[in-house]
Amino acid sequence: MKIALVAHDNKKKDMLEWARFNRGTLSEHSLYATATTGALIEEGLGLDVHKLESGPLGGDQQVGALISTGDLDFLVFFWDPLEPQPHDPDVKALLRMTVVWNLPVACNRSTADFMIASPLMSSGYERTTPVHASTYGRI
């Protein structure tokens, strides 16, 4: 599976702790992350991470592009709902993309724990991708 890991500044510690706890499982997958989160995981856990731009500099949009092209299978996005983000429209667009393309997304540690522990993580699960009106004209 191709997994993206994204964390806002106030959630990076949680992401690193979660990734450390799940290092064995994560090591079996291709990892993508926004710049700082990816660097923390690479340095802290010794895992290879395809690093994208920082979220505010386009990283969230790069993750969204991976989703829309079918090049991502799962997103763990520890976002901070209590802190205003200068790139809030990008954050909302990224979350919208997960719903539009039926991509599993975990936005907090509890959900991430449930999802990564699921037997579907290693069973070759194939999610259905919706057919959108823009693909075939108006429906």
N, C-alpha and C positions, 0 to 999 in steps of 0.2 A: 504494500500500500504506500501511497504518497501522502504524507502527513505534513500539514503546515502548522507551525507554532508561532503564535503572536501574543504579546503581552504588553499592556500599557505599563508605564514606569512604576506605578504603585503596585503592580501585580507581577513584576519580573521575579521577585523573590519566591512568590508562590509557584510560578511557572518552573523555576529552577528546581525547587524542592519536589514538585510533581514529576518533572522529567527525571530527576535523580532516582526517585522511588520506582519509576517505570523504565529505567534505563535498558534493562534486558529486552523488554518488548519493543521499545523504540529503536533499538539497535538492529532489529529485523526489518525495518522499513526505511524508505527514502524520506529524509527530513528536509523541509523547507522552512525558512523563518525570515522574519524581518530582521534587519541588520543587527541591532543590539541584542535582541533575544537570541538570535542565531549564534552570535559571538559568545554569549554567556553559556549557552548549551555546549558549544564546541570546547570551550576552555574548561568548563566545570565538569563535563562528563566525558570528554574525549571522543565525542561522536561527530561524524561528518555531517555538515549541514549546508544545504544550498542556500546561501544568504542573499536576500533581496535587499532593496533599499529600505531605509528607515520608514516606518509608517507614515509620518507627516510628509516625507519626501517622495511618496508614491508607492511605498511597499504594500500598503493595504490594497491599492489598485492592482499591483502585480499579482497578489494572491487572488483577487477577484478574477483577473484574466486567466490564471491557472484553472480556476473553477469553471469558467465559461468555456474553456477549450477542452475540458475533460481530463486535465493533467493533474488533478488533485482528488484525493479520495476522502479526506477527513481533515477538519480544521479544529484545532484547539486554540481558542481566542479568549484569553483572560483579559477582558476589558474592564475598565474602571467606570462604573455608572455614576459615581459620586464626584468625579473630577472632570471639569470641562476640558474638552480636547480641541485644539485648534483645527484638527482635521476631522471633526465630527461628521461632516457629510461623507467622507471616505469610509469611516467606520460603519455608518448606516448603510452605505452602498455595499460594503463587504458582507454585512449580515443579510442584506436583501439577496445578494447573489447565492448565498447558501440555501435560501428557501426556493428561489427561482430554479436552481439546478438540483434540488433535492439532495444536497450534500450534508452529511452528518456534521454537526458543529457542537462543541462543548464550550460554554462560556464561563464555567466555573469549575473548581476542582472536583466537586462531588460528581457532576455530570461527566467530566473527563475520566474519573475513576470508573464509573459504570461502563462507559463506552469502550475504554481501552481493555477492560476485563471481559468484554463480550466475546463469545466464541466466534462471532462474525468477523472479528479483526484478523483472524488467521484462516478463515475458511474460503477465501476467494469470493466474498460477497460481491454481487453485482447489483448496484442500485439502479433503479429505473431513472432515466432522464426524461423529463417531460418534453413533449412536442409543443413548441410555442407558436403562437399565431404568426410571429414575424418570420418563422421558417417557411411557412406555406401560404403566406398571405392571410387575409382575414378569415377567421373560421366562424 
